[in-house]
Amino acid sequence: MSGFQTFLPSIAHNWPIWLLSTVLIVAATIDGWKLKVPNWITFPLIISGWIYGGTCFGWEGLAWSLMGTVVGLALLMPAYAIGGMGAGDVKLLAGVGAWIGSTDTLYAFCVSAIVGGVIALVMVPWQRAWRHHLAQFWFITQEILIVRNPSALAETAAARKSTMLLLPYGIPIAIGSIAYFIWTGMFV
């Protein structure tokens, strides 16, 4: 069989991962362009994941999907609460969780965090403002350790946003999740 003949059955068998990957690519593209992951992507992604889990696997599948959603929210909610991430990024990872469950969401998040770190390390020298961003990093770290009030941290982050190098986190979520899918053989 040719590569194309084995490719089509793979898509048919693993359509949820292919669909999720396509949505992640669209979300990452929009996030890179507009610095926002829109609700018209995230909410249908979450709800369709619940429908998929419930219809294909019954009550256990729905519970599995809901737990994945909760894990996706919980992983990024602290960063969102202190103003370090947008709500669309949080909902995007929740949508990933709705489709792949809690354990795989945790692992996809870990890969995404590594990808995000690498992208940030490339972005800083690219902007040629290493000292500025390093000073901001240390200031934010100290602020988190000293202030410990999410509302106050969010206000400070909002005031500082115009001077910060922004990373559209939908891109690391997409790259990291898809890399995890490939690594674990979820496409095959």
C-alpha positions as CSV (number, residue, x, y, z in Angstrom):
1,M,0.0,0.0,0.0
2,S,1.1,3.5,-0.7
3,G,1.5,6.1,2.0
4,F,-1.7,7.8,0.9
5,Q,-3.6,4.6,1.1
6,T,-2.5,4.1,4.7
7,F,-3.0,7.8,5.5
8,L,-6.8,7.8,4.8
9,P,-7.6,4.9,7.2
10,S,-5.5,6.6,9.9
11,I,-7.6,9.8,9.6
12,A,-10.8,7.8,9.7
13,H,-9.8,5.8,12.7
14,N,-8.3,8.8,14.6
15,W,-10.6,11.5,13.5
16,P,-10.9,13.1,16.9
17,I,-7.2,13.8,17.1
18,W,-7.1,15.1,13.5
19,L,-10.1,17.3,14.2
20,L,-8.6,18.6,17.4
21,S,-5.2,19.3,15.7
22,T,-6.9,21.2,13.0
23,V,-8.8,23.4,15.5
24,L,-5.5,23.9,17.4
25,I,-3.8,25.1,14.3
26,V,-6.6,27.5,13.5
27,A,-6.6,28.8,17.1
28,A,-2.9,29.3,17.1
29,T,-3.0,31.1,13.8
30,I,-5.6,33.5,15.0
31,D,-3.8,33.9,18.4
32,G,-0.6,34.7,16.6
33,W,-2.3,37.3,14.4
34,K,-4.7,38.9,16.9
35,L,-3.3,37.9,20.3
36,K,-6.6,36.4,21.2
37,V,-8.2,32.9,20.9
38,P,-11.9,33.7,20.2
39,N,-14.8,32.2,22.0
40,W,-16.3,30.9,18.7
41,I,-13.4,28.4,18.7
42,T,-13.1,27.6,22.4
43,F,-16.7,27.1,23.4
44,P,-17.7,24.8,20.5
45,L,-14.4,22.9,21.1
46,I,-15.3,22.2,24.8
47,I,-18.9,21.4,24.2
48,S,-18.2,19.1,21.2
49,G,-15.6,17.3,23.3
50,W,-18.3,16.6,25.9
51,I,-20.7,15.5,23.3
52,Y,-18.0,13.2,21.8
53,G,-17.2,11.7,25.1
54,G,-20.8,11.1,26.1
55,T,-22.0,9.8,22.7
56,C,-19.1,7.6,22.0
57,F,-18.4,6.3,25.5
58,G,-21.5,6.9,27.5
59,W,-21.5,8.4,31.0
60,E,-18.0,7.3,31.7
61,G,-16.9,9.1,28.5
62,L,-18.7,12.2,29.6
63,A,-17.1,12.1,33.0
64,W,-13.7,11.5,31.4
65,S,-14.3,14.5,29.1
66,L,-15.5,16.8,32.0
67,M,-12.5,15.8,34.0
68,G,-10.2,16.7,31.1
69,T,-11.9,20.1,30.9
70,V,-11.3,20.7,34.6
71,V,-7.7,19.7,34.4
72,G,-7.2,22.0,31.3
73,L,-8.7,24.9,33.2
74,A,-6.8,24.2,36.4
75,L,-3.4,24.1,34.7
76,L,-3.7,27.6,33.3
77,M,-6.1,29.3,35.7
78,P,-3.3,30.4,38.1
79,A,-1.5,32.2,35.3
80,Y,-4.7,33.8,34.1
81,A,-5.7,34.9,37.7
82,I,-2.5,37.0,38.0
83,G,-2.8,38.5,34.5
84,G,-0.1,36.3,32.9
85,M,-2.3,34.7,30.3
86,G,-5.5,35.4,28.4
87,A,-8.8,33.6,29.0
88,G,-8.8,32.2,25.5
89,D,-5.6,30.3,26.1
90,V,-7.2,28.8,29.3
91,K,-10.3,27.8,27.4
92,L,-8.3,26.4,24.5
93,L,-6.5,24.0,26.9
94,A,-9.9,23.1,28.5
95,G,-11.1,22.2,25.0
96,V,-8.1,20.0,24.5
97,G,-9.0,18.3,27.8
98,A,-12.6,17.8,26.7
99,W,-11.3,15.8,23.8
100,I,-8.4,13.8,25.2
101,G,-9.1,13.5,29.0
102,S,-7.2,14.6,32.0
103,T,-4.0,12.5,31.9
104,D,-3.2,13.3,28.3
105,T,-4.1,16.9,28.9
106,L,-1.5,17.1,31.7
107,Y,1.2,15.6,29.4
108,A,0.2,17.8,26.5
109,F,0.4,20.8,28.8
110,C,3.9,19.8,29.9
111,V,5.1,19.6,26.4
112,S,3.4,22.9,25.6
113,A,5.1,24.6,28.6
114,I,8.5,23.5,27.3
115,V,7.6,24.7,23.8
116,G,6.4,28.1,25.3
117,G,9.7,28.4,27.2
118,V,11.7,27.8,24.1
119,I,9.7,30.2,22.1
120,A,10.1,32.9,24.8
121,L,13.8,32.3,24.9
122,V,14.0,32.9,21.2
123,M,11.7,35.9,21.2
124,V,13.7,37.8,23.8
125,P,17.0,38.0,21.9
126,W,15.1,38.6,18.7
127,Q,13.6,41.7,20.3
128,R,17.1,42.8,21.4
129,A,15.8,43.8,24.8
130,W,17.4,41.1,27.0
131,R,18.1,43.3,30.0
132,H,14.6,44.8,30.0
133,H,12.9,41.4,29.9
134,L,15.2,39.8,32.4
135,A,14.6,42.7,34.8
136,Q,10.8,42.3,34.2
137,F,11.0,38.5,34.8
138,W,12.8,39.0,38.2
139,F,10.4,41.8,39.2
140,I,7.3,39.7,38.3
141,T,8.8,36.7,40.2
142,Q,9.4,38.8,43.3
143,E,6.0,40.4,43.0
144,I,4.3,36.9,42.9
145,L,6.3,35.8,46.0
146,I,5.6,39.0,48.0
147,V,2.2,40.2,47.0
148,R,0.4,36.9,46.7
149,N,-3.0,38.6,46.0
150,P,-4.2,37.5,42.5
151,S,-6.3,40.7,42.1
152,A,-3.4,43.0,42.9
153,L,-1.1,41.0,40.7
154,A,-3.6,41.1,37.8
155,E,-3.9,44.9,38.1
156,T,-0.2,45.3,38.1
157,A,0.1,42.9,35.1
158,A,-2.5,44.9,33.2
159,A,-0.6,48.1,33.8
160,R,2.6,46.6,32.7
161,K,1.2,44.8,29.6
162,S,2.1,47.5,27.1
163,T,5.8,47.2,28.0
164,M,5.9,43.4,27.9
165,L,6.8,41.0,25.2
166,L,3.6,39.1,24.7
167,L,3.6,35.4,23.7
168,P,0.4,34.2,22.1
169,Y,0.1,31.1,24.2
170,G,-2.2,29.4,21.7
171,I,0.8,28.7,19.6
172,P,2.7,26.7,22.2
173,I,-0.5,24.9,23.2
174,A,-1.0,23.9,19.5
175,I,2.6,22.9,18.9
176,G,3.0,21.1,22.2
177,S,-0.3,19.2,22.0
178,I,0.3,18.1,18.4
179,A,3.9,17.1,19.2
180,Y,2.5,15.1,22.1
181,F,-0.1,13.4,19.8
182,I,2.7,12.5,17.4
183,W,5.0,11.3,20.1
184,T,2.4,9.0,21.7
185,G,1.2,7.7,18.3
186,M,-2.3,9.2,18.7
187,F,-2.4,10.0,14.9
188,V,-1.7,6.4,13.9
